[in-house]
Amino acid sequence: MSTVFRRPVSEETVILFMDYGQFRIDGGVESPVEELELLDRALAAHPFASDGLAVVVLSPHQNNFHMPVTVQVWDERPPGDRAEWQQVCETRLRVGPEGTLCLSSPTDGAVDCPVPEGQYLIEISGRGFVNYGWPGSTEPGDVWRIRLWPDDGSEPLPAMQWNMPGYGVPENVPLPEVTASVDAEEWVVVVDDKGSRRLHIDELPAQAAAFQRQRWGGEPIPRLEDHPGAEDLARHDRAIAEAIATMGDPELRRLARWSAAQACAKAGLSDRPWVRPALAALRDGRPLPPPFDDVDAAMTRLHDEDFGPPDDEHVGAMEATMVLGSAGTTANPFDLGPIHRPSFALPTIIDANRPDALDAAMTTLYATGLVFGPEVDTLFAALRAEFETG
């Protein structure tokens, strides 16, 4: 007797620029409750607050500038899987006639996803957390899922909050006294290692500069500011970051190809027959052979080989191995805990060929650092020897 796996009616993954430890979800119907008031309610009863028209969710992480959110619509309550998540919230939400689910976060994060008009129960789940407050990176790797299904009149399940080992959960913040002089648009809430607190917008420039210095382990390195992993690299090994910032294109291109080779060797990909031709082409500067002309095709082949044909059981195992593991340590931002190294290493072959040499070098080196994880200093020692950096 075969097992029938239930699936969502629709599914879409969006990327949200999440900052200030919070994001909002609404269905395009204007809420009579001010956003700051809803945020205060969430801080008073972690980890979320809702009025049925909007939901404010508190993330353990202060930020994630590339936060994946998978939005699923189901025709009835989906199978429960709370044990696979670290934070779960459930409430009611109305989606308006425009059929749009809106996700937003201060100050620049906003993304929409199509969801049919209706009254729903909504579940918001997150995992992959490394810390409460500053996560040690602008892209710490947490992932989220939103599931919606028609409101059947049942009561939403209680929220589940991440109990961080060695820390616990943040304390609830009592609701502030409301005064007529408070202008909601002039305040934001900052979540960091000191907890959650209000901050006036006039204080934001100084606060942002302090955050930048914290993220970079000193002053930002201008040439690297827009490149992935630059803050982590500078904070962990500033000498290497500064050396890369002075490299010309030929040396950067060599660094990208060298990093990809290191990643694949560490992940055990170098000896796979279908990967060897791609590494040879990368080394010789030739076009990459199939399936490396399409990153999705290459990743599909890898996951079929390592996890088997996709079904609900294998997808769950694959996601857990790729993303979760145990929480890493902020002392080493490259250590995400146990990961599926080949999944992080394989894209470096393609990334090393990015048109911009600095982008190729930084993207590939950062991913290689994640492959090495707790042994990243071994990688950086080899880099120093290979490129004669300080």
Solvent accessible surface area in square Angstrom, and as a share of the most:
residue,aa,sasa,rsa
1,M,247,1.10
2,S,96,0.62
3,T,100,0.58
4,V,128,0.74
5,F,83,0.35
6,R,98,0.36
7,R,148,0.54
8,P,35,0.22
9,V,107,0.61
10,S,54,0.35
11,E,101,0.45
12,E,71,0.32
13,T,77,0.45
14,V,12,0.07
15,I,75,0.38
16,L,1,0.00
17,F,78,0.33
18,M,0,0.00
19,D,22,0.11
20,Y,26,0.10
21,G,0,0.00
22,Q,7,0.03
23,F,2,0.01
24,R,34,0.12
25,I,0,0.00
26,D,18,0.09
27,G,1,0.01
28,G,46,0.44
29,V,26,0.15
30,E,160,0.72
31,S,16,0.11
32,P,120,0.75
33,V,25,0.14
34,E,109,0.49
35,E,76,0.34
36,L,18,0.09
37,E,75,0.34
38,L,0,0.00
39,L,6,0.03
40,D,12,0.06
41,R,84,0.31
42,A,0,0.00
43,L,8,0.04
44,A,27,0.21
45,A,58,0.45
46,H,29,0.13
47,P,4,0.02
48,F,39,0.16
49,A,10,0.08
50,S,31,0.20
51,D,44,0.23
52,G,20,0.19
53,L,36,0.18
54,A,0,0.00
55,V,0,0.00
56,V,2,0.01
57,V,0,0.00
58,L,11,0.05
59,S,5,0.03
60,P,2,0.02
61,H,0,0.00
62,Q,2,0.01
63,N,0,0.00
64,N,1,0.01
65,F,50,0.21
66,H,95,0.42
67,M,0,0.00
68,P,36,0.23
69,V,0,0.00
70,T,29,0.17
71,V,4,0.02
72,Q,21,0.09
73,V,13,0.08
74,W,15,0.05
75,D,102,0.53
76,E,96,0.43
77,R,76,0.28
78,P,6,0.04
79,P,63,0.39
80,G,75,0.72
81,D,32,0.16
82,R,57,0.21
83,A,109,0.84
84,E,89,0.40
85,W,23,0.08
86,Q,48,0.21
87,Q,2,0.01
88,V,1,0.00
89,C,0,0.00
90,E,5,0.02
91,T,15,0.09
92,R,62,0.23
93,L,0,0.00
94,R,106,0.39
95,V,0,0.00
96,G,1,0.01
97,P,105,0.66
98,E,150,0.67
99,G,17,0.16
100,T,31,0.18
101,L,0,0.00
102,C,32,0.19
103,L,1,0.01
104,S,33,0.21
105,S,9,0.06
106,P,27,0.17
107,T,89,0.52
108,D,116,0.60
109,G,4,0.04
110,A,83,0.64
111,V,34,0.19
112,D,86,0.44
113,C,4,0.02
114,P,95,0.60
115,V,2,0.01
116,P,83,0.52
117,E,104,0.47
118,G,25,0.24
119,Q,84,0.37
120,Y,11,0.04
121,L,0,0.00
122,I,0,0.00
123,E,8,0.03
124,I,0,0.00
125,S,0,0.00
126,G,0,0.00
127,R,10,0.04
128,G,10,0.10
129,F,3,0.01
130,V,23,0.13
131,N,29,0.15
132,Y,24,0.09
133,G,1,0.01
134,W,22,0.08
135,P,7,0.05
136,G,3,0.02
137,S,10,0.06
138,T,15,0.09
139,E,72,0.32
140,P,9,0.06
141,G,37,0.35
142,D,0,0.00
143,V,29,0.17
144,W,4,0.01
145,R,25,0.09
146,I,0,0.00
147,R,9,0.03
148,L,0,0.00
149,W,2,0.01
150,P,66,0.41
151,D,41,0.21
152,D,94,0.49
153,G,56,0.53
154,S,45,0.29
155,E,133,0.60
156,P,37,0.23
157,L,81,0.40
158,P,104,0.65
159,A,43,0.33
160,M,58,0.26
161,Q,49,0.22
162,W,17,0.06
163,N,105,0.54
164,M,36,0.16
165,P,105,0.66
166,G,96,0.92
167,Y,117,0.45
168,G,19,0.18
169,V,69,0.39
170,P,26,0.17
171,E,153,0.69
172,N,87,0.44
173,V,56,0.32
174,P,113,0.71
175,L,107,0.53
176,P,55,0.35
177,E,159,0.71
178,V,141,0.81
179,T,69,0.40
180,A,115,0.89
181,S,103,0.66
182,V,64,0.37
183,D,65,0.34
184,A,29,0.23
185,E,155,0.70
186,E,65,0.29
187,W,79,0.28
188,V,21,0.12
189,V,0,0.00
190,V,1,0.00
191,V,17,0.10
192,D,15,0.08
193,D,98,0.51
194,K,170,0.72
195,G,29,0.28
196,S,27,0.18
197,R,85,0.31
198,R,74,0.27
199,L,12,0.06
200,H,39,0.17
201,I,68,0.35
202,D,113,0.58
203,E,86,0.38
204,L,32,0.16
205,P,96,0.60
206,A,75,0.58
207,Q,31,0.14
208,A,50,0.38
209,A,41,0.32
210,A,43,0.33
211,F,24,0.10
212,Q,54,0.24
213,R,109,0.40
214,Q,76,0.34
215,R,16,0.06
216,W,2,0.01
217,G,45,0.44
218,G,26,0.25
219,E,104,0.47
220,P,31,0.20
221,I,16,0.08
222,P,108,0.68
223,R,97,0.35
224,L,0,0.00
225,E,79,0.35
226,D,137,0.71
227,H,33,0.15
228,P,41,0.26
229,G,12,0.11
230,A,0,0.00
231,E,21,0.10
232,D,2,0.01
233,L,5,0.02
234,A,2,0.01
235,R,62,0.23
236,H,53,0.24
237,D,19,0.10
238,R,69,0.25
239,A,44,0.34
240,I,0,0.00
241,A,0,0.00
242,E,80,0.36
243,A,24,0.19
244,I,0,0.00
245,A,17,0.13
246,T,115,0.67
247,M,20,0.09
248,G,41,0.39
249,D,87,0.45
250,P,110,0.69
251,E,58,0.26
252,L,0,0.00
253,R,49,0.18
254,R,96,0.35
255,L,0,0.00
256,A,0,0.00
257,R,75,0.27
258,W,33,0.12
259,S,0,0.00
260,A,0,0.00
261,A,44,0.34
262,Q,51,0.23
263,A,0,0.00
264,C,0,0.00
265,A,65,0.50
266,K,59,0.25
267,A,14,0.11
268,G,47,0.45
269,L,0,0.00
270,S,33,0.21
271,D,115,0.59
272,R,46,0.17
273,P,96,0.61
274,W,25,0.09
275,V,0,0.00
276,R,121,0.44
277,P,67,0.42
278,A,0,0.00
279,L,24,0.12
280,A,25,0.20
281,A,1,0.00
282,L,4,0.02
283,R,164,0.60
284,D,82,0.43
285,G,45,0.44
286,R,121,0.44
287,P,121,0.76
288,L,26,0.13
289,P,40,0.25
290,P,104,0.66
291,P,21,0.13
292,F,3,0.01
293,D,104,0.54
294,D,69,0.36
295,V,64,0.37
296,D,102,0.53
297,A,40,0.31
298,A,0,0.00
299,M,32,0.14
300,T,75,0.44
301,R,109,0.40
302,L,0,0.00
303,H,26,0.12
304,D,64,0.33
305,E,89,0.40
306,D,52,0.27
307,F,35,0.14
308,G,22,0.21
309,P,102,0.64
310,P,102,0.64
311,D,42,0.22
312,D,52,0.27
313,E,123,0.55
314,H,64,0.29
315,V,54,0.31
316,G,25,0.24
317,A,51,0.40
318,M,35,0.15
319,E,67,0.30
320,A,40,0.31
321,T,58,0.33
322,M,43,0.19
323,V,41,0.24
324,L,39,0.19
325,G,40,0.39
326,S,67,0.43
327,A,54,0.42
328,G,15,0.14
329,T,64,0.37
330,T,65,0.38
331,A,84,0.65
332,N,18,0.09
333,P,17,0.10
334,F,3,0.01
335,D,26,0.14
336,L,40,0.20
337,G,19,0.18
338,P,89,0.56
339,I,28,0.14
340,H,22,0.10
341,R,72,0.26
342,P,15,0.09
343,S,6,0.04
344,F,45,0.19
345,A,0,0.00
346,L,1,0.00
347,P,31,0.19
348,T,0,0.00
349,I,0,0.00
350,I,41,0.21
351,D,22,0.12
352,A,0,0.00
353,N,60,0.31
354,R,86,0.31
355,P,135,0.85
356,D,76,0.39
357,A,7,0.05
358,L,13,0.06
359,D,31,0.16
360,A,0,0.00
361,A,0,0.00
362,M,2,0.01
363,T,15,0.09
364,T,0,0.00
365,L,3,0.02
366,Y,33,0.13
367,A,17,0.13
368,T,0,0.00
369,G,0,0.00
370,L,17,0.09
371,V,1,0.00
372,F,16,0.07
373,G,3,0.03
374,P,91,0.57
375,E,75,0.34
376,V,1,0.00
377,D,88,0.46
378,T,87,0.50
379,L,2,0.01
380,F,2,0.01
381,A,58,0.45
382,A,41,0.32
383,L,0,0.00
384,R,73,0.27
385,A,81,0.62
386,E,76,0.34
387,F,15,0.06
388,E,157,0.70
389,T,25,0.14
390,G,72,0.69
